[in-house]
Amino acid sequence: IFVLLESLVFPVTYLRVSKDLPLQCLQVEWDVGKSAHDAELSMSFEIQVNRTGENTTVWTEFYNVTLDKSGKPLHWNWDSDLPLECMAHSVRIRSKAEASKIWSQWSLWETILGLGTSNYSQPQIFPDEKVIEEGSDITLCCIVRKGQIIMEFFSLPAVHNFSRTNSQIGLLTAKTVAHQKPSHVTVFCQESGGKGDHYHYVVFFVGKPPDLPHDFSCHTRDMKKIICTWSQGGDTHLYGPHSTKYTFFEEFAQKLIPCTVNCSKRCSCSWDINQQRVYNIMLTVENPLGKKTATDAFDVTHRIHPSAPSELFGHCSDTKIMLYWKHRNKGIELFCQTEVLHPDGKTELHNSSSTHLQYGSITVGGQQPYTQYTLRVRCGAAQHFWRWSEWSKAQTFRTEEASPSGKLDIWREIIPALGGRNVTLFWKLTPSFQANGRSISYEITWEKVEEDSKPEHISISSVYNTTRIFIDSDPYKISVVAKNNVNYSLPSVMIIPGATGTENELSISNLKEDQVIGADDGIFLSWEPRNTYDGYIVDWCNFPALQPCDLQWKRFGPSSSSALISSASFVPGVRYNFRIYGSVANTASLLEKKTGYLKELAPTLDPPVKKIHLTFHAVTLSWESYPTTASQPGFIRGYHVYVSPVQEDCSLKESKKHVLPDGSVLCKYTIENPEEKRYTVRHLMPNTKYKLAVKAYTGGGETPIANFIYIETPFDTNTLYLLGLLVIVPSVAAALCHWKMKWVKACCCPVVPSPNKSKVLSFKDLVIGSEKVLKIHDCKPDAVAVDNNSEAQTL
């Protein structure tokens, strides 16, 4: 039975269409026969929408549904992109059972009329909503009065649009409307006819729907007011009557909450707490283009967000800070946290509990004397902790002075002088040293080691870290201390050996300097460790060419045998000298010397070729005045000599090819000894022009060849002698030979008689044809010898 029903055609029995102008949609209602409902058929409907004025089908949709026995009619809505006032729309439907291939006939068109013409005193523009969503498409129409025609229909500012206009209805379509400045679009429509022209215009505002409220949450600071906050979101570009509206609704109490919203960086709203403790707040954000909602359910006793502490004050000792602050949240038990900011930027946190009292306090210990610290406090609820308060305003404290702690790191430079030595002392603060006071100076004391003598001392301001003293040839003990208003630091002691030791040290300083090569992060040094020393010191100058040279030093432990020396002052192309000392019992001895570059560069100046000695086949070059000292930007490793004929490429023996950027080829000779400053290029051609260049090279290479020396080898007279021997002498010999050729030929090669030249053959009888023949029988031989039997038979 169901198969038979599905094969039947169930046409639409009735169709009704209405329009909802506020929503700009068509509401369609239809039904089919009762038998289809009773059979609960699954049916398909094809729905078409036609714009009568344009006579075009603008929409086709298939609607599938399973009918039920209730017999209720079917409904379908269609949103129009063109205002329904602009022109008439018609709808028709046909149907079929889903299992069938046969469609029913189309229903008759059901038409909903537009306005057609306006009965107002001026043209009318639709839609009448005045807010457009940014990025959307919109079609507007202008309807003029009966008997009038449309003259103009346009917008300012102009939008990317296309328009269609007949005499009484004009259409204007804007694609992807963008927000502009000003934030509104004015649409003008002009009709003309009868006694005069009439303009009408409508202002449309382009904006966005509101964003979903982010980070929406509610809390209380004092159990008296509830405060809700959220992120405002992006600008909707809608203002005044079209601006965003906020509504608060409490779900449990089912009532609106009166609340005035304030938005700056974040939006907030507050209201008084009553006896209610548990809330479910729904926030609705709405403008003409849409609305969004956010909710927050909470127990207000679990949402305490205290106000920031205020009125910080306190007092200090040399190592402690006692801090006090005032609470604004009376009656709430708080848990507080104090942040201590150190001068080096590090922070530390200290926790403290607080009672219901109005003031809180904490004692922070372990601080450095005479050091400035910055403190601030925040608090949270001790019970049901939810969130910290904001930080209080920061308060700065300085601890009291104390004696300097730690020792200075001291070093020296000894220079012999008339009657003794000049000792330049240097000192710097070690990581463990703390001045612990506001006024620091340095006290330098020196006295002889081996006999009782009155110590000498000087005081140096804190702005200096070096001084020079003069001592005689005896050993001396030197100490340096830092002093503030409270006391002295521990002394740093150094022993300067006697003059004999100094002379020995200076003689050691003549030892050869080992070459070292740097890297990107510094210059690497290594030395031979000795068991007799309790440490090592490396010193160097940051600026070797200047005076003073900014002497630096660094200490290493007894187990060290290498170091990477780094300095922001190190630059490529500068030679740095390092001295390595062994230290024992406050006495330092020079052990090794190193010299090197952070990075070697190519020499900036070519060797000056002063002497050139030419021979027929060689040229000798010399450059005795070229320096290999620290003035060079790298260690001179050797020299390259380049040579080539001026007019052609070079291919001399015992050389290597060197190709220039222009493609020409030079001969290259390498001198690997930097002290060798003389070289002879051999195998040259006489009477030939050559170009030469001499380049020094370092670990950084060499500079490109820019200038050549031009020479010309002398003319070789020995070549003429050789030419005479090889050309003239053989020519003379050939002439003499030709002159005596007949005599020589007669002597050496006599003429062999030819039978053809015999007078016997001149007789005519001996001629057969063209050949001269000597017949055997004409001759009387003395003897006949037969060598071959076959020939004998022939004869």
Secondary structure, DSSP 4 states (H G I P E B T S, - for coil): -HHHHHHS-----EEEEEEETTTTEEEEEEE--HHHHHTT-EEEEEEEEEETTTTEEEEEEEEEEE--TT-PPEEEEEE-SS-TTTS-EEEEEEEEETT--PPPPPPPPEEE----SB-SSS-EEE----EEETT--EEEEEEPBTT-EEEEEEEES--SEEEEE-SSEEEEEESS----SSSEEEEEEEEEETTEEEEEEEEEEEE-PPPPPEEEEEEBSSSSEEEEEEE--S-----GGGS-EEEEEETTTTEEE----EESSSEEEEEE--S--EEEEEEEEEETTEEEEEEEEEEGGG-B-PPPPEEEEEEE-SS-EEEEEE-SSTT--EEEEEEEE-TTS-EEEEEEE--SSSEEEEEE--PPTT-EEEEEEEEEESSS---PPPPPPPEEEEPPP---BS-EEEEEEEEEETTEEEEEEEEEE-TT-B--SS--EEEEEEEESSS----EEEEEETT--EEEEEE-SS-EEEEEEEE-SS-B-PPEEEEE--HHHHHHHHHHTTSPPEEEEEETTEEEEE----TT-SEEEEEEESSTTSSS--EEEEEE-TT--EEEE--TT--TT-EEEEEEEEEETTEEEEEEEEEEESS----SS-----EEEE-SS-EEEE-TT---STTSSS---EEEEEEEESSS----TT-EEEE-TTS-EEEEEEE--TT--EEEE-SPPTT-EEEEEEEEEBTTB-PPP---EEEEPPP-THHHHHHIIIIIHHHHHHHHHHHTHHHHHHHHSPPPP-GGG-GGGGSGGGEETTEE---GGG---S------HHHHHH-
